[in-house]
Amino acid sequence: MSITHVFQRIALKCPFRQAQAHFERALVDSGSPQAVRLHAILFEGSALPIRLHADALVTYGAAANALRLYPAWDVRWTPAEGGPYPDFSGTLTLRAGSAPDTSALELSGDYVPPLGAAGHVFDAALGSRIASAAARGLLEDLAASAASVTDKERP
């Protein structure tokens, strides 16, 4: 069984402390999955970008490692309707940005490609790109939620 690792990072136009307060409220360990539409754009910037969407159930919880220097949350998603999509398990980490009014959000995790040997071949050819793009899309959605809070707090 082979495992595929995904890592994505996105810059936030939100000060670290503000982003931390927002995500600590927004990513509550409710025990209930949130219905989310994961979206991915493959070959972005090309003449023929491919846009994909899949409904998933996403669960956030307190990160298992309490010795982290930065706030972190466990994140898991599973396809809402089943199908030939993998379950994902990882960690969402908020980090301070290079400028005082910025921060960064990272998603790092793993999944096992479904469908046995055929799934591993698909994952090597295209599936891992789809997973990375979906992770990026989730980070973009979370970044937009932090930006909207920042915009509301500006005079």
C-alpha positions as CSV (number, residue, x, y, z in Angstrom):
1,M,0.0,0.0,0.0
2,S,1.5,3.3,-1.0
3,I,0.7,6.6,0.6
4,T,0.6,10.0,-1.1
5,H,1.7,13.1,0.8
6,V,0.2,16.5,0.1
7,F,1.6,19.8,1.2
8,Q,0.2,23.2,0.3
9,R,0.9,26.7,1.8
10,I,-0.9,30.0,1.2
11,A,-0.1,33.5,2.4
12,L,-2.8,35.4,4.3
13,K,-3.3,39.1,4.2
14,C,-4.2,39.0,7.9
15,P,-2.0,39.6,11.0
16,F,-1.0,36.4,12.8
17,R,-2.9,37.1,16.0
18,Q,-6.1,38.1,14.2
19,A,-5.9,34.9,12.0
20,Q,-5.2,32.8,15.1
21,A,-8.3,34.2,16.8
22,H,-10.4,33.7,13.7
23,F,-9.4,30.1,13.1
24,E,-9.7,29.1,16.8
25,R,-13.3,30.2,16.5
26,A,-14.0,28.8,13.0
27,L,-12.3,25.4,13.3
28,V,-14.0,24.3,16.5
29,D,-13.8,20.6,17.3
30,S,-17.5,20.1,17.1
31,G,-17.3,16.4,16.3
32,S,-19.6,17.0,13.4
33,P,-18.2,17.1,9.9
34,Q,-18.8,20.2,7.8
35,A,-20.1,19.8,4.2
36,V,-17.6,21.5,1.9
37,R,-17.3,21.7,-1.8
38,L,-13.7,21.0,-2.6
39,H,-12.6,22.5,-5.8
40,A,-9.5,22.0,-7.9
41,I,-8.1,23.7,-11.0
42,L,-5.6,21.7,-13.0
43,F,-3.4,23.3,-15.6
44,E,-4.3,26.8,-14.3
45,G,-3.0,29.5,-16.6
46,S,-3.1,27.2,-19.6
47,A,-5.4,27.5,-22.6
48,L,-7.5,24.6,-21.2
49,P,-7.7,24.7,-17.5
50,I,-9.7,21.8,-15.9
51,R,-12.0,22.7,-13.1
52,L,-13.1,19.9,-10.8
53,H,-15.5,19.9,-7.8
54,A,-16.4,17.2,-5.2
55,D,-18.5,17.4,-2.1
56,A,-16.7,16.3,1.0
57,L,-17.3,16.1,4.7
58,V,-14.5,17.9,6.5
59,T,-13.8,17.6,10.2
60,Y,-11.4,19.8,12.2
61,G,-10.1,19.1,15.7
62,A,-7.4,19.9,18.1
63,A,-4.0,18.8,16.9
64,A,-2.6,15.8,18.7
65,N,0.8,17.3,19.3
66,A,0.5,19.9,22.0
67,L,4.1,20.9,21.8
68,R,3.8,22.8,18.5
69,L,5.2,26.3,18.3
70,Y,2.3,27.4,16.1
71,P,-1.5,26.8,16.3
72,A,-2.5,23.6,14.5
73,W,-5.6,21.6,13.9
74,D,-6.2,18.0,12.7
75,V,-8.2,18.0,9.5
76,R,-9.8,15.0,7.8
77,W,-12.0,14.8,4.8
78,T,-14.0,12.0,3.2
79,P,-16.1,12.1,0.0
80,A,-19.7,13.0,0.9
81,E,-21.1,10.5,-1.6
82,G,-18.4,7.9,-1.5
83,G,-17.0,7.0,-4.9
84,P,-13.5,6.6,-6.1
85,Y,-12.0,9.4,-4.0
86,P,-9.6,8.9,-1.1
87,D,-10.0,9.9,2.5
88,F,-7.5,12.5,3.6
89,S,-5.9,13.0,7.0
90,G,-3.5,15.9,7.9
91,T,-2.7,18.9,9.9
92,L,-3.5,22.6,9.2
93,T,-0.9,24.9,10.7
94,L,-1.0,28.7,11.0
95,R,2.3,30.4,10.9
96,A,3.5,34.0,11.3
97,G,4.2,35.8,8.0
98,S,7.3,37.6,6.9
99,A,5.5,41.0,7.4
100,P,3.6,42.0,10.5
101,D,0.2,42.2,8.7
102,T,0.6,38.7,7.2
103,S,0.4,35.1,8.2
104,A,0.5,31.7,6.4
105,L,-1.7,28.7,6.4
106,E,-0.2,25.2,5.7
107,L,-1.9,21.9,5.0
108,S,0.1,18.8,5.2
109,G,-1.3,15.3,5.1
110,D,-1.6,11.9,3.5
111,Y,-4.1,9.7,1.7
112,V,-4.1,6.2,0.2
113,P,-5.2,6.2,-3.5
114,P,-8.3,4.0,-3.9
115,L,-8.9,1.2,-6.4
116,G,-5.7,-0.8,-5.8
117,A,-3.1,-0.9,-8.5
118,A,-5.2,1.0,-11.0
119,G,-5.7,3.8,-8.4
120,H,-2.0,4.0,-7.8
121,V,-1.3,4.4,-11.5
122,F,-4.0,7.1,-11.8
123,D,-2.6,8.8,-8.7
124,A,0.9,8.9,-10.2
125,A,-0.4,10.3,-13.5
126,L,-3.0,12.8,-12.3
127,G,-4.6,12.0,-8.9
128,S,-1.9,13.5,-6.8
129,R,-2.2,16.8,-8.8
130,I,-6.0,16.7,-8.1
131,A,-5.4,16.2,-4.4
132,S,-2.9,19.0,-4.2
133,A,-5.2,21.3,-6.1
134,A,-8.1,20.4,-3.8
135,A,-5.9,21.1,-0.7
136,R,-5.0,24.4,-2.3
137,G,-8.6,25.2,-2.9
138,L,-9.5,24.4,0.7
139,L,-6.7,26.8,1.9
140,E,-8.0,29.5,-0.5
141,D,-11.5,29.2,1.0
142,L,-10.1,29.4,4.6
143,A,-7.9,32.4,3.6
144,A,-11.0,34.1,2.2
145,S,-12.8,33.6,5.5
146,A,-9.9,35.1,7.4
147,A,-9.8,38.1,4.9
148,S,-13.5,38.8,5.3
149,V,-13.1,39.0,9.1
150,T,-10.1,41.3,8.7
151,D,-12.1,43.5,6.2
152,K,-15.0,43.8,8.7
153,E,-12.6,44.9,11.5
154,R,-11.0,47.7,9.4
155,P,-12.3,51.2,10.1
